[in-house]
Amino acid sequence: MLAAAYCWTGRNTDAFPLIERMEEITPDWAFTKQSLFLKYGLQGDKAKALAYATDDLRAKAKNDHHFAFHLAACYAVIGEKEKALDQMAYAMQIFYPDVFLSTNPLLANMRGEDRFQKMMDEAKAKTAFEI
Amino acid sequence: MHVADELVEIGPLTPFNYILKGSFYLDLTTDKGLPYFEKAYFMDP
């Protein structure tokens, strides 16, 4: 959680040692693999990042909207916008914290996309309605 | 008092309660939630 929070606040270099520790302790956990995907993406190593973009991770995202959000951020960081938007659209079927998503630095690549903007508009509407 | 504050008051030694409190800030100012995530982590790395 702390590693993700560091990345959400732009403190990527603080996150990396925690992600490496996750790799030591729980190498097979889906969140470890997703975190490694994110780490290599943030370091600009797209090939290494994509090595973690496995069918297993996509299957996990299909069964877990929250995980789909994390996977969306990974794809966004490496510039795979359509894949990021697909994962985000799935996540936002039940999860739509629009302010968080609008300010999250990991999603910066998606902000100029019409689909992302539509999702944000829908999220705002849902949040306003549900409050 | 927010429910996250109540949880921290009831269970100040429970790391997950600080994660919940930090999560409360995610849709406001993520920076403000970060100290609570750090506290939870260092209570149980």
Backbone of each chain as nested JSON, in Angstrom:
{
  "chains": [
    {"id": "A", "residues": [
      {"number": 1, "name": "MET", "atoms": {"N": [0.834, -1.21, 0.0], "CA": [0.0, 0.0, 0.0], "C": [0.865, 1.256, 0.0]}},
      {"number": 2, "name": "LEU", "atoms": {"N": [1.914, 1.206, 0.844], "CA": [2.782, 2.381, 0.934], "C": [3.506, 2.612, -0.395]}},
      {"number": 3, "name": "ALA", "atoms": {"N": [3.934, 1.529, -1.048], "CA": [4.611, 1.685, -2.341], "C": [3.683, 2.381, -3.336]}},
      {"number": 4, "name": "ALA", "atoms": {"N": [2.421, 1.951, -3.376], "CA": [1.46, 2.574, -4.288], "C": [1.265, 4.044, -3.923]}},
      {"number": 5, "name": "ALA", "atoms": {"N": [1.118, 4.315, -2.625], "CA": [0.884, 5.696, -2.19], "C": [2.072, 6.6, -2.55]}},
      {"number": 6, "name": "TYR", "atoms": {"N": [3.287, 6.054, -2.45], "CA": [4.453, 6.844, -2.86], "C": [4.349, 7.19, -4.35]}},
      {"number": 7, "name": "CYS", "atoms": {"N": [3.964, 6.209, -5.156], "CA": [3.846, 6.466, -6.595], "C": [2.715, 7.458, -6.886]}},
      {"number": 8, "name": "TRP", "atoms": {"N": [1.645, 7.389, -6.114], "CA": [0.524, 8.313, -6.33], "C": [0.889, 9.744, -5.958]}},
      {"number": 9, "name": "THR", "atoms": {"N": [1.968, 9.888, -5.172], "CA": [2.377, 11.239, -4.779], "C": [3.694, 11.635, -5.463]}},
      {"number": 10, "name": "GLY", "atoms": {"N": [4.085, 10.892, -6.468], "CA": [5.274, 11.248, -7.238], "C": [6.589, 10.861, -6.591]}},
      {"number": 11, "name": "ARG", "atoms": {"N": [6.532, 10.108, -5.481], "CA": [7.773, 9.722, -4.778], "C": [8.197, 8.33, -5.225]}},
      {"number": 12, "name": "ASN", "atoms": {"N": [8.44, 8.198, -6.516], "CA": [8.716, 6.876, -7.098], "C": [9.966, 6.234, -6.51]}},
      {"number": 13, "name": "THR", "atoms": {"N": [10.994, 7.031, -6.273], "CA": [12.243, 6.432, -5.788], "C": [12.096, 5.892, -4.365]}},
      {"number": 14, "name": "ASP", "atoms": {"N": [11.125, 6.421, -3.622], "CA": [10.847, 5.843, -2.295], "C": [10.086, 4.53, -2.437]}},
      {"number": 15, "name": "ALA", "atoms": {"N": [9.325, 4.408, -3.506], "CA": [8.516, 3.199, -3.715], "C": [9.372, 2.012, -4.165]}},
      {"number": 16, "name": "PHE", "atoms": {"N": [10.379, 2.264, -4.959], "CA": [11.115, 1.151, -5.589], "C": [11.704, 0.148, -4.584]}},
      {"number": 17, "name": "PRO", "atoms": {"N": [12.358, 0.587, -3.493], "CA": [12.882, -0.42, -2.543], "C": [11.777, -1.267, -1.917]}},
      {"number": 18, "name": "LEU", "atoms": {"N": [10.612, -0.659, -1.714], "CA": [9.499, -1.43, -1.138], "C": [9.02, -2.483, -2.132]}},
      {"number": 19, "name": "ILE", "atoms": {"N": [8.99, -2.108, -3.401], "CA": [8.559, -3.055, -4.437], "C": [9.582, -4.204, -4.544]}},
      {"number": 20, "name": "GLU", "atoms": {"N": [10.855, -3.848, -4.431], "CA": [11.892, -4.897, -4.476], "C": [11.769, -5.835, -3.278]}},
      {"number": 21, "name": "ARG", "atoms": {"N": [11.378, -5.284, -2.145], "CA": [11.161, -6.115, -0.947], "C": [9.964, -7.045, -1.163]}},
      {"number": 22, "name": "MET", "atoms": {"N": [8.928, -6.529, -1.803], "CA": [7.762, -7.368, -2.137], "C": [8.205, -8.54, -3.008]}},
      {"number": 23, "name": "GLU", "atoms": {"N": [9.091, -8.245, -3.948], "CA": [9.564, -9.292, -4.862], "C": [10.303, -10.383, -4.084]}},
      {"number": 24, "name": "GLU", "atoms": {"N": [11.042, -9.972, -3.04], "CA": [11.761, -10.963, -2.217], "C": [10.802, -11.816, -1.397]}},
      {"number": 25, "name": "ILE", "atoms": {"N": [9.814, -11.143, -0.807], "CA": [8.942, -11.832, 0.165], "C": [7.809, -12.601, -0.514]}},
      {"number": 26, "name": "THR", "atoms": {"N": [7.159, -11.968, -1.487], "CA": [5.974, -12.583, -2.114], "C": [6.075, -12.465, -3.645]}},
      {"number": 27, "name": "PRO", "atoms": {"N": [7.025, -13.194, -4.241], "CA": [7.262, -13.02, -5.692], "C": [6.083, -13.415, -6.576]}},
      {"number": 28, "name": "ASP", "atoms": {"N": [5.224, -14.3, -6.081], "CA": [4.135, -14.792, -6.932], "C": [2.817, -14.046, -6.748]}},
      {"number": 29, "name": "TRP", "atoms": {"N": [2.777, -13.117, -5.824], "CA": [1.536, -12.378, -5.547], "C": [1.237, -11.457, -6.734]}},
      {"number": 30, "name": "ALA", "atoms": {"N": [-0.023, -11.4, -7.112], "CA": [-0.407, -10.569, -8.264], "C": [-0.03, -9.104, -8.057]}},
      {"number": 31, "name": "PHE", "atoms": {"N": [-0.19, -8.609, -6.828], "CA": [0.153, -7.194, -6.577], "C": [1.664, -6.968, -6.667]}},
      {"number": 32, "name": "THR", "atoms": {"N": [2.454, -8.001, -6.378], "CA": [3.908, -7.867, -6.547], "C": [4.236, -7.722, -8.029]}},
      {"number": 33, "name": "LYS", "atoms": {"N": [3.623, -8.572, -8.836], "CA": [3.894, -8.51, -10.279], "C": [3.399, -7.194, -10.869]}},
      {"number": 34, "name": "GLN", "atoms": {"N": [2.251, -6.756, -10.41], "CA": [1.723, -5.462, -10.885], "C": [2.663, -4.33, -10.45]}},
      {"number": 35, "name": "SER", "atoms": {"N": [3.199, -4.417, -9.24], "CA": [4.109, -3.373, -8.75], "C": [5.413, -3.365, -9.541]}},
      {"number": 36, "name": "LEU", "atoms": {"N": [5.882, -4.553, -9.925], "CA": [7.105, -4.625, -10.739], "C": [6.846, -4.071, -12.14]}},
      {"number": 37, "name": "PHE", "atoms": {"N": [5.677, -4.352, -12.677], "CA": [5.248, -3.775, -13.954], "C": [5.329, -2.24, -13.847]}},
      {"number": 38, "name": "LEU", "atoms": {"N": [4.781, -1.731, -12.752], "CA": [4.772, -0.274, -12.552], "C": [6.191, 0.268, -12.386]}},
      {"number": 39, "name": "LYS", "atoms": {"N": [6.989, -0.419, -11.584], "CA": [8.354, 0.052, -11.329], "C": [9.149, 0.174, -12.622]}},
      {"number": 40, "name": "TYR", "atoms": {"N": [9.135, -0.883, -13.409], "CA": [9.915, -0.832, -14.65], "C": [9.327, 0.186, -15.628]}},
      {"number": 41, "name": "GLY", "atoms": {"N": [8.024, 0.325, -15.604], "CA": [7.398, 1.351, -16.447], "C": [7.861, 2.748, -16.055]}},
      {"number": 42, "name": "LEU", "atoms": {"N": [7.881, 2.999, -14.76], "CA": [8.312, 4.319, -14.27], "C": [9.793, 4.554, -14.533]}},
      {"number": 43, "name": "GLN", "atoms": {"N": [10.551, 3.474, -14.59], "CA": [11.99, 3.601, -14.89], "C": [12.251, 3.702, -16.392]}},
      {"number": 44, "name": "GLY", "atoms": {"N": [11.191, 3.613, -17.179], "CA": [11.332, 3.763, -18.634], "C": [11.729, 2.497, -19.355]}},
      {"number": 45, "name": "ASP", "atoms": {"N": [11.68, 1.363, -18.66], "CA": [12.048, 0.094, -19.281], "C": [10.767, -0.651, -19.686]}},
      {"number": 46, "name": "LYS", "atoms": {"N": [10.249, -0.272, -20.851], "CA": [8.949, -0.807, -21.283], "C": [8.994, -2.317, -21.503]}},
      {"number": 47, "name": "ALA", "atoms": {"N": [10.099, -2.818, -22.037], "CA": [10.199, -4.261, -22.302], "C": [10.117, -5.056, -21.003]}},
      {"number": 48, "name": "LYS", "atoms": {"N": [10.859, -4.601, -19.989], "CA": [10.81, -5.307, -18.703], "C": [9.432, -5.173, -18.061]}},
      {"number": 49, "name": "ALA", "atoms": {"N": [8.843, -3.986, -18.204], "CA": [7.498, -3.771, -17.646], "C": [6.504, -4.736, -18.287]}},
      {"number": 50, "name": "LEU", "atoms": {"N": [6.565, -4.843, -19.603], "CA": [5.593, -5.687, -20.313], "C": [5.78, -7.174, -20.028]}},
      {"number": 51, "name": "ALA", "atoms": {"N": [6.964, -7.54, -19.553], "CA": [7.17, -8.941, -19.173], "C": [6.225, -9.345, -18.047]}},
      {"number": 52, "name": "TYR", "atoms": {"N": [5.741, -8.343, -17.299], "CA": [4.803, -8.629, -16.201], "C": [3.346, -8.486, -16.629]}},
      {"number": 53, "name": "ALA", "atoms": {"N": [3.113, -8.051, -17.857], "CA": [1.735, -7.882, -18.351], "C": [1.226, -9.224, -18.873]}},
      {"number": 54, "name": "THR", "atoms": {"N": [1.041, -10.139, -17.97], "CA": [0.713, -11.514, -18.348], "C": [-0.8, -11.746, -18.37]}},
      {"number": 55, "name": "ASP", "atoms": {"N": [-1.168, -12.865, -18.96], "CA": [-2.581, -13.264, -18.951], "C": [-3.086, -13.433, -17.518]}},
      {"number": 56, "name": "ASP", "atoms": {"N": [-2.204, -13.908, -16.65], "CA": [-2.6, -14.089, -15.244], "C": [-3.027, -12.758, -14.614]}},
      {"number": 57, "name": "LEU", "atoms": {"N": [-2.263, -11.717, -14.892], "CA": [-2.61, -10.415, -14.316], "C": [-3.912, -9.891, -14.904]}},
      {"number": 58, "name": "ARG", "atoms": {"N": [-4.088, -10.09, -16.21], "CA": [-5.343, -9.629, -16.829], "C": [-6.536, -10.427, -16.295]}},
      {"number": 59, "name": "ALA", "atoms": {"N": [-6.31, -11.722, -16.04], "CA": [-7.391, -12.548, -15.475], "C": [-7.738, -12.073, -14.062]}},
      {"number": 60, "name": "LYS", "atoms": {"N": [-6.707, -11.735, -13.304], "CA": [-6.938, -11.214, -11.95], "C": [-7.772, -9.923, -12.027]}},
      {"number": 61, "name": "ALA", "atoms": {"N": [-7.438, -9.066, -12.987], "CA": [-8.174, -7.808, -13.134], "C": [-9.63, -8.05, -13.517]}},
      {"number": 62, "name": "LYS", "atoms": {"N": [-9.884, -9.12, -14.257], "CA": [-11.261, -9.448, -14.645], "C": [-12.105, -9.845, -13.444]}},
      {"number": 63, "name": "ASN", "atoms": {"N": [-11.424, -10.321, -12.42], "CA": [-12.143, -10.767, -11.223], "C": [-12.077, -9.755, -10.08]}},
      {"number": 64, "name": "ASP", "atoms": {"N": [-11.447, -8.607, -10.34], "CA": [-11.2, -7.672, -9.247], "C": [-11.099, -6.255, -9.842]}},
      {"number": 65, "name": "HIS", "atoms": {"N": [-12.18, -5.49, -9.684], "CA": [-12.204, -4.137, -10.263], "C": [-11.098, -3.258, -9.694]}},
      {"number": 66, "name": "HIS", "atoms": {"N": [-10.789, -3.452, -8.422], "CA": [-9.738, -2.66, -7.786], "C": [-8.382, -2.964, -8.429]}},
      {"number": 67, "name": "PHE", "atoms": {"N": [-8.136, -4.237, -8.682], "CA": [-6.876, -4.611, -9.319], "C": [-6.821, -4.034, -10.74]}},
      {"number": 68, "name": "ALA", "atoms": {"N": [-7.962, -3.987, -11.409], "CA": [-8.011, -3.415, -12.771], "C": [-7.555, -1.956, -12.754]}},
      {"number": 69, "name": "PHE", "atoms": {"N": [-7.892, -1.231, -11.694], "CA": [-7.421, 0.157, -11.576], "C": [-5.889, 0.19, -11.531]}},
      {"number": 70, "name": "HIS", "atoms": {"N": [-5.301, -0.698, -10.721], "CA": [-3.836, -0.715, -10.611], "C": [-3.198, -1.088, -11.95]}},
      {"number": 71, "name": "LEU", "atoms": {"N": [-3.812, -2.033, -12.643], "CA": [-3.269, -2.434, -13.944], "C": [-3.403, -1.293, -14.966]}},
      {"number": 72, "name": "ALA", "atoms": {"N": [-4.493, -0.558, -14.873], "CA": [-4.685, 0.604, -15.757], "C": [-3.539, 1.597, -15.577]}},
      {"number": 73, "name": "ALA", "atoms": {"N": [-3.166, 1.831, -14.332], "CA": [-2.073, 2.775, -14.066], "C": [-0.768, 2.285, -14.687]}},
      {"number": 74, "name": "CYS", "atoms": {"N": [-0.54, 0.978, -14.625], "CA": [0.685, 0.408, -15.217], "C": [0.705, 0.658, -16.729]}},
      {"number": 75, "name": "TYR", "atoms": {"N": [-0.396, 0.348, -17.372], "CA": [-0.456, 0.56, -18.827], "C": [-0.344, 2.048, -19.167]}},
      {"number": 76, "name": "ALA", "atoms": {"N": [-0.937, 2.888, -18.346], "CA": [-0.874, 4.327, -18.61], "C": [0.575, 4.816, -18.57]}},
      {"number": 77, "name": "VAL", "atoms": {"N": [1.32, 4.323, -17.586], "CA": [2.708, 4.771, -17.407], "C": [3.57, 4.433, -18.622]}},
      {"number": 78, "name": "ILE", "atoms": {"N": [3.303, 3.289, -19.249], "CA": [4.134, 2.909, -20.411], "C": [3.527, 3.405, -21.731]}},
      {"number": 79, "name": "GLY", "atoms": {"N": [2.456, 4.185, -21.64], "CA": [1.886, 4.788, -22.843], "C": [0.956, 3.887, -23.638]}},
      {"number": 80, "name": "GLU", "atoms": {"N": [0.544, 2.78, -23.041], "CA": [-0.429, 1.888, -23.707], "C": [-1.826, 2.377, -23.324]}},
      {"number": 81, "name": "LYS", "atoms": {"N": [-2.223, 3.447, -23.983], "CA": [-3.422, 4.172, -23.534], "C": [-4.706, 3.372, -23.675]}},
      {"number": 82, "name": "GLU", "atoms": {"N": [-4.875, 2.673, -24.793], "CA": [-6.131, 1.936, -24.99], "C": [-6.283, 0.829, -23.95]}},
      {"number": 83, "name": "LYS", "atoms": {"N": [-5.179, 0.126, -23.68], "CA": [-5.239, -0.929, -22.669], "C": [-5.514, -0.312, -21.291]}},
      {"number": 84, "name": "ALA", "atoms": {"N": [-4.891, 0.823, -21.038], "CA": [-5.128, 1.519, -19.762], "C": [-6.594, 1.932, -19.65]}},
      {"number": 85, "name": "LEU", "atoms": {"N": [-7.124, 2.464, -20.731], "CA": [-8.519, 2.921, -20.703], "C": [-9.489, 1.753, -20.564]}},
      {"number": 86, "name": "ASP", "atoms": {"N": [-9.163, 0.632, -21.204], "CA": [-10.024, -0.556, -21.071], "C": [-10.071, -1.017, -19.609]}},
      {"number": 87, "name": "GLN", "atoms": {"N": [-8.896, -1.077, -18.987], "CA": [-8.848, -1.508, -17.582], "C": [-9.557, -0.49, -16.682]}},
      {"number": 88, "name": "MET", "atoms": {"N": [-9.341, 0.78, -16.987], "CA": [-9.96, 1.82, -16.164], "C": [-11.481, 1.792, -16.3]}},
      {"number": 89, "name": "ALA", "atoms": {"N": [-11.957, 1.568, -17.529], "CA": [-13.41, 1.507, -17.75], "C": [-14.017, 0.38, -16.923]}},
      {"number": 90, "name": "TYR", "atoms": {"N": [-13.306, -0.752, -16.866], "CA": [-13.796, -1.88, -16.08], "C": [-13.779, -1.532, -14.587]}},
      {"number": 91, "name": "ALA", "atoms": {"N": [-12.657, -0.952, -14.138], "CA": [-12.556, -0.58, -12.714], "C": [-13.672, 0.374, -12.324]}},
      {"number": 92, "name": "MET", "atoms": {"N": [-13.975, 1.3, -13.222], "CA": [-14.924, 2.351, -12.872], "C": [-16.385, 1.93, -12.983]}},
      {"number": 93, "name": "GLN", "atoms": {"N": [-16.606, 0.665, -13.267], "CA": [-17.98, 0.165, -13.156], "C": [-18.463, 0.241, -11.707]}},
      {"number": 94, "name": "ILE", "atoms": {"N": [-17.515, 0.112, -10.776], "CA": [-17.924, 0.147, -9.361], "C": [-17.09, 1.113, -8.523]}},
      {"number": 95, "name": "PHE", "atoms": {"N": [-16.115, 1.758, -9.111], "CA": [-15.093, 2.472, -8.331], "C": [-14.804, 3.764, -9.08]}},
      {"number": 96, "name": "TYR", "atoms": {"N": [-15.177, 4.917, -8.507], "CA": [-15.04, 6.149, -9.291], "C": [-14.667, 7.364, -8.429]}},
      {"number": 97, "name": "PRO", "atoms": {"N": [-13.494, 7.299, -7.787], "CA": [-13.032, 8.47, -7.025], "C": [-12.436, 9.509, -7.989]}},
      {"number": 98, "name": "ASP", "atoms": {"N": [-13.285, 10.364, -8.516], "CA": [-12.873, 11.212, -9.647], "C": [-11.735, 12.179, -9.312]}},
      {"number": 99, "name": "VAL", "atoms": {"N": [-11.714, 12.72, -8.088], "CA": [-10.637, 13.671, -7.757], "C": [-9.29, 12.937, -7.73]}},
      {"number": 100, "name": "PHE", "atoms": {"N": [-9.283, 11.777, -7.096], "CA": [-8.06, 10.972, -7.018], "C": [-7.553, 10.614, -8.415]}},
      {"number": 101, "name": "LEU", "atoms": {"N": [-8.482, 10.187, -9.274], "CA": [-8.083, 9.779, -10.626], "C": [-7.634, 10.98, -11.457]}},
      {"number": 102, "name": "SER", "atoms": {"N": [-8.235, 12.132, -11.208], "CA": [-7.888, 13.332, -11.978], "C": [-6.533, 13.9, -11.588]}},
      {"number": 103, "name": "THR", "atoms": {"N": [-6.078, 13.586, -10.383], "CA": [-4.814, 14.173, -9.915], "C": [-3.687, 13.149, -9.825]}},
      {"number": 104, "name": "ASN", "atoms": {"N": [-4.005, 11.872, -10.021], "CA": [-3.002, 10.819, -9.868], "C": [-1.925, 10.938, -10.956]}},
      {"number": 105, "name": "PRO", "atoms": {"N": [-0.655, 11.127, -10.58], "CA": [0.394, 11.322, -11.596], "C": [0.591, 10.117, -12.511]}},
      {"number": 106, "name": "LEU", "atoms": {"N": [0.219, 8.928, -12.037], "CA": [0.4, 7.733, -12.868], "C": [-0.542, 7.74, -14.08]}},
      {"number": 107, "name": "LEU", "atoms": {"N": [-1.595, 8.517, -13.996], "CA": [-2.589, 8.532, -15.079], "C": [-2.422, 9.741, -16.002]}},
      {"number": 108, "name": "ALA", "atoms": {"N": [-1.313, 10.439, -15.851], "CA": [-1.111, 11.681, -16.618], "C": [-1.234, 11.463, -18.123]}},
      {"number": 109, "name": "ASN", "atoms": {"N": [-0.758, 10.32, -18.595], "CA": [-0.809, 10.041, -20.046], "C": [-2.229, 9.921, -20.572]}},
      {"number": 110, "name": "MET", "atoms": {"N": [-3.178, 9.669, -19.693], "CA": [-4.55, 9.423, -20.138], "C": [-5.403, 10.682, -20.123]}},
      {"number": 111, "name": "ARG", "atoms": {"N": [-4.91, 11.735, -19.504], "CA": [-5.772, 12.906, -19.265], "C": [-6.23, 13.585, -20.549]}},
      {"number": 112, "name": "GLY", "atoms": {"N": [-5.447, 13.475, -21.601], "CA": [-5.849, 14.125, -22.848], "C": [-6.804, 13.275, -23.682]}},
      {"number": 113, "name": "GLU", "atoms": {"N": [-7.114, 12.097, -23.207], "CA": [-7.952, 11.178, -23.994], "C": [-9.436, 11.443, -23.743]}},
      {"number": 114, "name": "ASP", "atoms": {"N": [-10.203, 11.469, -24.83], "CA": [-11.653, 11.716, -24.707], "C": [-12.327, 10.676, -23.814]}},
      {"number": 115, "name": "ARG", "atoms": {"N": [-11.919, 9.408, -24.006], "CA": [-12.548, 8.343, -23.198], "C": [-12.322, 8.581, -21.712]}},
      {"number": 116, "name": "PHE", "atoms": {"N": [-11.097, 8.999, -21.364], "CA": [-10.783, 9.244, -19.952], "C": [-11.629, 10.401, -19.426]}},
      {"number": 117, "name": "GLN", "atoms": {"N": [-11.73, 11.449, -20.231], "CA": [-12.516, 12.605, -19.797], "C": [-13.98, 12.239, -19.591]}},
      {"number": 118, "name": "LYS", "atoms": {"N": [-14.491, 11.394, -20.496], "CA": [-15.887, 10.945, -20.338], "C": [-16.05, 10.149, -19.046]}},
      {"number": 119, "name": "MET", "atoms": {"N": [-15.056, 9.294, -18.754], "CA": [-15.118, 8.517, -17.513], "C": [-15.119, 9.447, -16.301]}},
      {"number": 120, "name": "MET", "atoms": {"N": [-14.289, 10.487, -16.359], "CA": [-14.233, 11.427, -15.233], "C": [-15.561, 12.148, -15.073]}},
      {"number": 121, "name": "ASP", "atoms": {"N": [-16.155, 12.541, -16.209], "CA": [-17.454, 13.236, -16.147], "C": [-18.518, 12.321, -15.552]}},
      {"number": 122, "name": "GLU", "atoms": {"N": [-18.489, 11.057, -15.974], "CA": [-19.466, 10.101, -15.436], "C": [-19.224, 9.871, -13.942]}},
      {"number": 123, "name": "ALA", "atoms": {"N": [-17.936, 9.799, -13.573], "CA": [-17.605, 9.572, -12.163], "C": [-18.1, 10.732, -11.311]}},
      {"number": 124, "name": "LYS", "atoms": {"N": [-17.905, 11.945, -11.816], "CA": [-18.372, 13.129, -11.059], "C": [-19.869, 13.071, -10.876]}},
      {"number": 125, "name": "ALA", "atoms": {"N": [-20.561, 12.699, -11.94], "CA": [-22.032, 12.624, -11.876], "C": [-22.47, 11.556, -10.877]}},
      {"number": 126, "name": "LYS", "atoms": {"N": [-21.81, 10.406, -10.911], "CA": [-22.179, 9.324, -9.999], "C": [-21.903, 9.732, -8.551]}},
      {"number": 127, "name": "THR", "atoms": {"N": [-20.734, 10.341, -8.333], "CA": [-20.358, 10.754, -6.979], "C": [-21.355, 11.779, -6.449]}},
      {"number": 128, "name": "ALA", "atoms": {"N": [-21.715, 12.737, -7.295], "CA": [-22.645, 13.782, -6.872], "C": [-23.991, 13.165, -6.528]}},
      {"number": 129, "name": "PHE", "atoms": {"N": [-24.416, 12.187, -7.335], "CA": [-25.714, 11.551, -7.111], "C": [-25.703, 10.747, -5.827]}},
      {"number": 130, "name": "GLU", "atoms": {"N": [-24.603, 10.013, -5.605], "CA": [-24.585, 9.097, -4.471], "C": [-24.376, 9.805, -3.142]}},
      {"number": 131, "name": "ILE", "atoms": {"N": [-23.748, 10.989, -3.181], "CA": [-23.586, 11.75, -1.926], "C": [-24.947, 12.348, -1.576]}}
    ]},
    {"id": "B", "residues": [
      {"number": 1, "name": "MET", "atoms": {"N": [-16.819, 13.175, 14.013], "CA": [-15.575, 12.42, 13.817], "C": [-15.773, 11.396, 12.687]}},
      {"number": 2, "name": "HIS", "atoms": {"N": [-14.808, 11.342, 11.802], "CA": [-14.89, 10.38, 10.699], "C": [-14.676, 8.971, 11.237]}},
      {"number": 3, "name": "VAL", "atoms": {"N": [-15.278, 7.999, 10.551], "CA": [-15.171, 6.607, 11.016], "C": [-13.706, 6.147, 11.087]}},
      {"number": 4, "name": "ALA", "atoms": {"N": [-12.849, 6.664, 10.206], "CA": [-11.429, 6.283, 10.237], "C": [-10.757, 6.787, 11.513]}},
      {"number": 5, "name": "ASP", "atoms": {"N": [-11.161, 7.981, 11.958], "CA": [-10.612, 8.501, 13.222], "C": [-11.058, 7.631, 14.391]}},
      {"number": 6, "name": "GLU", "atoms": {"N": [-12.311, 7.211, 14.323], "CA": [-12.837, 6.361, 15.401], "C": [-12.072, 5.039, 15.46]}},
      {"number": 7, "name": "LEU", "atoms": {"N": [-11.804, 4.478, 14.28], "CA": [-11.079, 3.208, 14.242], "C": [-9.674, 3.351, 14.84]}},
      {"number": 8, "name": "VAL", "atoms": {"N": [-9.015, 4.458, 14.517], "CA": [-7.672, 4.697, 15.061], "C": [-7.748, 4.88, 16.576]}},
      {"number": 9, "name": "GLU", "atoms": {"N": [-8.816, 5.529, 17.031], "CA": [-8.979, 5.736, 18.474], "C": [-9.219, 4.401, 19.193]}},
      {"number": 10, "name": "ILE", "atoms": {"N": [-10.049, 3.57, 18.557], "CA": [-10.365, 2.27, 19.175], "C": [-9.169, 1.315, 19.097]}},
      {"number": 11, "name": "GLY", "atoms": {"N": [-8.494, 1.322, 17.931], "CA": [-7.401, 0.363, 17.725], "C": [-6.126, 1.049, 17.278]}},
      {"number": 12, "name": "PRO", "atoms": {"N": [-5.489, 1.806, 18.181], "CA": [-4.291, 2.57, 17.771], "C": [-3.083, 1.706, 17.441]}},
      {"number": 13, "name": "LEU", "atoms": {"N": [-3.152, 0.429, 17.776], "CA": [-2.022, -0.461, 17.481], "C": [-2.3, -1.356, 16.278]}},
      {"number": 14, "name": "THR", "atoms": {"N": [-3.385, -1.071, 15.576], "CA": [-3.765, -1.877, 14.416], "C": [-3.365, -1.149, 13.133]}},
      {"number": 15, "name": "PRO", "atoms": {"N": [-2.341, -1.643, 12.432], "CA": [-1.867, -0.928, 11.235], "C": [-2.965, -0.665, 10.209]}},
      {"number": 16, "name": "PHE", "atoms": {"N": [-3.884, -1.637, 10.05], "CA": [-4.908, -1.475, 9.01], "C": [-5.784, -0.24, 9.256]}},
      {"number": 17, "name": "ASN", "atoms": {"N": [-5.95, 0.119, 10.515], "CA": [-6.76, 1.303, 10.806], "C": [-6.106, 2.57, 10.245]}},
      {"number": 18, "name": "TYR", "atoms": {"N": [-4.777, 2.593, 10.23], "CA": [-4.074, 3.75, 9.657], "C": [-4.163, 3.733, 8.128]}},
      {"number": 19, "name": "ILE", "atoms": {"N": [-4.199, 2.526, 7.568], "CA": [-4.388, 2.431, 6.112], "C": [-5.767, 2.989, 5.74]}},
      {"number": 20, "name": "LEU", "atoms": {"N": [-6.758, 2.645, 6.537], "CA": [-8.101, 3.182, 6.279], "C": [-8.11, 4.699, 6.415]}},
      {"number": 21, "name": "LYS", "atoms": {"N": [-7.41, 5.185, 7.434], "CA": [-7.376, 6.642, 7.624], "C": [-6.644, 7.32, 6.459]}},
      {"number": 22, "name": "GLY", "atoms": {"N": [-5.537, 6.728, 6.025], "CA": [-4.823, 7.292, 4.874], "C": [-5.675, 7.256, 3.618]}},
      {"number": 23, "name": "SER", "atoms": {"N": [-6.446, 6.176, 3.477], "CA": [-7.288, 6.017, 2.288], "C": [-8.384, 7.082, 2.235]}},
      {"number": 24, "name": "PHE", "atoms": {"N": [-8.783, 7.561, 3.395], "CA": [-9.807, 8.606, 3.441], "C": [-9.373, 9.837, 2.644]}},
      {"number": 25, "name": "TYR", "atoms": {"N": [-8.065, 10.082, 2.597], "CA": [-7.569, 11.282, 1.921], "C": [-7.366, 11.107, 0.414]}},
      {"number": 26, "name": "LEU", "atoms": {"N": [-7.521, 9.879, -0.069], "CA": [-7.157, 9.633, -1.464], "C": [-7.957, 10.479, -2.44]}},
      {"number": 27, "name": "ASP", "atoms": {"N": [-9.198, 10.752, -2.127], "CA": [-9.989, 11.554, -3.059], "C": [-10.009, 13.037, -2.663]}},
      {"number": 28, "name": "LEU", "atoms": {"N": [-9.076, 13.392, -1.791], "CA": [-8.974, 14.798, -1.393], "C": [-7.565, 15.28, -1.721]}},
      {"number": 29, "name": "THR", "atoms": {"N": [-6.632, 14.915, -0.858], "CA": [-5.225, 15.276, -1.078], "C": [-4.396, 14.068, -0.669]}},
      {"number": 30, "name": "THR", "atoms": {"N": [-3.916, 13.33, -1.647], "CA": [-3.205, 12.079, -1.359], "C": [-2.018, 12.325, -0.433]}},
      {"number": 31, "name": "ASP", "atoms": {"N": [-1.354, 13.472, -0.608], "CA": [-0.197, 13.799, 0.237], "C": [-0.537, 13.729, 1.724]}},
      {"number": 32, "name": "LYS", "atoms": {"N": [-1.747, 14.138, 2.067], "CA": [-2.131, 14.172, 3.492], "C": [-2.333, 12.765, 4.047]}},
      {"number": 33, "name": "GLY", "atoms": {"N": [-2.649, 11.816, 3.168], "CA": [-2.843, 10.444, 3.625], "C": [-1.54, 9.684, 3.775]}},
      {"number": 34, "name": "LEU", "atoms": {"N": [-0.51, 10.164, 3.087], "CA": [0.76, 9.429, 3.058], "C": [1.34, 9.126, 4.445]}},
      {"number": 35, "name": "PRO", "atoms": {"N": [1.34, 10.072, 5.395], "CA": [1.905, 9.756, 6.718], "C": [1.214, 8.575, 7.401]}},
      {"number": 36, "name": "TYR", "atoms": {"N": [-0.079, 8.391, 7.116], "CA": [-0.802, 7.282, 7.751], "C": [-0.402, 5.947, 7.123]}},
      {"number": 37, "name": "PHE", "atoms": {"N": [-0.162, 5.965, 5.809], "CA": [0.33, 4.739, 5.161], "C": [1.744, 4.411, 5.671]}},
      {"number": 38, "name": "GLU", "atoms": {"N": [2.555, 5.445, 5.859], "CA": [3.915, 5.223, 6.382], "C": [3.851, 4.656, 7.801]}},
      {"number": 39, "name": "LYS", "atoms": {"N": [2.951, 5.215, 8.604], "CA": [2.824, 4.734, 9.988], "C": [2.431, 3.257, 9.996]}},
      {"number": 40, "name": "ALA", "atoms": {"N": [1.454, 2.9, 9.159], "CA": [1.006, 1.499, 9.092], "C": [2.165, 0.607, 8.667]}},
      {"number": 41, "name": "TYR", "atoms": {"N": [2.912, 1.057, 7.668], "CA": [4.025, 0.242, 7.164], "C": [5.072, 0.023, 8.251]}},
      {"number": 42, "name": "PHE", "atoms": {"N": [5.443, 1.085, 8.948], "CA": [6.519, 0.935, 9.932], "C": [6.056, 0.213, 11.203]}},
      {"number": 43, "name": "MET", "atoms": {"N": [4.729, 0.167, 11.424], "CA": [4.213, -0.651, 12.527], "C": [4.338, -2.135, 12.195]}},
      {"number": 44, "name": "ASP", "atoms": {"N": [4.206, -2.456, 10.889], "CA": [4.253, -3.869, 10.47], "C": [4.818, -3.966, 9.053]}},
      {"number": 45, "name": "PRO", "atoms": {"N": [6.14, -3.83, 8.927], "CA": [6.742, -3.847, 7.579], "C": [6.573, -5.193, 6.898]}}
    ]}
  ]
}
